[in-house]
Amino acid sequence: MRNISAICVAMGLAISTPLAAQSVGMQVVDTAGGRVGTVTAIQGANLTVKTDKHEVALPKASFTPSNGKLLFAMTQAQLDAQIEASLAAANAAVAAGSAVKGISGAPVGTIEAVADGKVTIALESGRKLVLPQVGVRGNADGTATIGYTTEQIADLVKQNTPADASADSAPAETSGTK
């Protein structure tokens, strides 16, 4: 058992140890007492809450303990709608013209095409990278993220460039698997 009291102190929750030991599984309610969801996990500075439709990580600071439950400022319907809006924006970001970032947040290129379950990314180097669509995550800000660093992308391109390619040759198409 982890030091539950330390976790609760870090959360800013002034609750007793027996209640703290029950954080996972605690009911989350709105300010009117309506059910929002249930805490399914504690992950760093976030609590994972399962609503009727979604599971989402929310900052611990968003909750206030009250009578063995956690109060949250949104209703279940409001939270579900907010999650769905974020998911829709993220899904829309995996489209031609969207900026692409590497896993560290550095810009790596732009989505050129999305077709047949693959995403073609025009890299800043002029090369192209083709990934399975599941390897590209859309973000609510309209950008997309791939699971590679800029260094890993450079290595992929280097590995897939013919040894006799001249500097004037067309960009190589590189397939990644992440």
HELIX and SHEET records of a PDB file:
HELIX    1   1 ILE A    4  MET A   11  1                                   8    
HELIX    2   2 THR A   17  ALA A   20  1                                   4    
HELIX    3   3 LYS A   60  SER A   62  5                                   3    
HELIX    4   4 GLN A   76  ALA A   92  1                                  17    
HELIX    5   5 GLN A  133  GLY A  135  5                                   3    
HELIX    6   6 THR A  150  GLN A  159  1                                  10    
SHEET    1   A 6 GLU A  55  PRO A  59  0                                        
SHEET    2   A 6 ASN A  46  LYS A  50 -1                                        
SHEET    3   A 6 ARG A  35  GLN A  43 -1                                        
SHEET    4   A 6 GLN A  27  ASP A  30 -1                                        
SHEET    5   A 6 LYS A  69  PHE A  72  1                                        
SHEET    6   A 6 THR A  64  SER A  66 -1                                        
SHEET    1   B 7 VAL A 136  GLY A 138  0                                        
SHEET    2   B 7 ALA A 144  ILE A 146 -1                                        
SHEET    3   B 7 ALA A  99  LYS A 101  1                                        
SHEET    4   B 7 PRO A 107  ALA A 115 -1                                        
SHEET    5   B 7 LYS A 118  LEU A 123 -1                                        
SHEET    6   B 7 LYS A 128  PRO A 132 -1                                        
SHEET    7   B 7 GLU A 173  SER A 175  1                                        
END                                                                             
